[in-house]
Amino acid sequence: MNTQKLNIHEAKTNLSAILAQIEKDGRTVLICRNGTPVAELSPIKKNVGSRLSKHPVMSNIRINYDPAEDMTDDEWGVME
């Protein structure tokens, strides 16, 4: 992937066009001050899961009892 370097003024002036180019090409853009990179604009990864999607490890955990079930007297004795 090709990385483009822009100075701060050029990036500020053309920000909308630069963001459209990043969306289209997936290219990374370095923002430079006096030729030294100070920031990097890159596309967000589309394959990152939603916070509502199932976790790959946690979805394999199986609970073989009802966690809301009351404890028996024997179990309470162990807790004391």
SULGITA-V673163 format. One record per residue. N is the residue number from 1. PSI is psi in whole degrees, 0 to 359 (none if undefined). NEAR is the number of other ideal C-beta (glycine too) atoms within 8 Angstrom. D_CENTER is the distance of its C-alpha to the mean C-alpha in Angstrom with 1 decimal. Layout:
BEGIN
{{N/PSI/NEAR/D_CENTER} {N/PSI/NEAR/D_CENTER}}
END
This chain:
BEGIN
{{1/139/5/20.7} {2/132/4/22.6} {3/132/8/21.4} {4/140/8/23.3} {5/133/7/24.6} {6/146/12/25.5} {7/166/8/27.3} {8/315/10/26.2} {9/314/6/29.0} {10/319/8/28.2} {11/319/12/24.5} {12/318/7/25.5} {13/324/6/28.2} {14/29/9/26.2} {15/314/8/22.7} {16/316/6/22.7} {17/322/7/24.1} {18/316/12/21.6} {19/321/9/18.6} {20/321/8/20.5} {21/320/10/21.1} {22/317/14/17.5} {23/319/7/16.7} {24/311/6/19.8} {25/339/6/19.9} {26/19/6/16.3} {27/149/11/18.0} {28/139/11/16.9} {29/128/15/19.1} {30/131/12/20.3} {31/124/13/21.9} {32/148/12/25.0} {33/119/8/27.6} {34/39/4/31.0} {35/356/4/29.5} {36/124/6/27.0} {37/133/8/23.2} {38/343/7/21.7} {39/160/6/18.3} {40/128/8/16.2} {41/126/10/14.9} {42/156/7/12.9} {43/150/8/11.5} {44/137/5/8.0} {45/127/5/7.6} {46/338/4/9.3} {47/8/4/9.3} {48/130/5/6.0} {49/156/5/8.0} {50/154/4/8.9} {51/347/4/9.5} {52/354/3/13.1} {53/161/6/13.1} {54/137/5/15.1} {55/135/6/14.0} {56/327/6/15.7} {57/314/6/17.8} {58/331/7/18.4} {59/347/7/19.7} {60/353/6/22.4} {61/130/6/23.9} {62/131/4/27.2} {63/121/5/29.2} {64/29/3/32.9} {65/169/5/34.2} {66/109/4/33.8} {67/344/5/32.0} {68/358/3/33.7} {69/141/6/37.1} {70/147/3/39.6} {71/146/6/40.5} {72/168/6/44.0} {73/323/5/46.7} {74/318/6/46.4} {75/323/8/42.6} {76/325/9/43.4} {77/323/7/46.0} {78/328/6/43.6} {79/334/6/41.4} {80/none/4/44.3}}
END
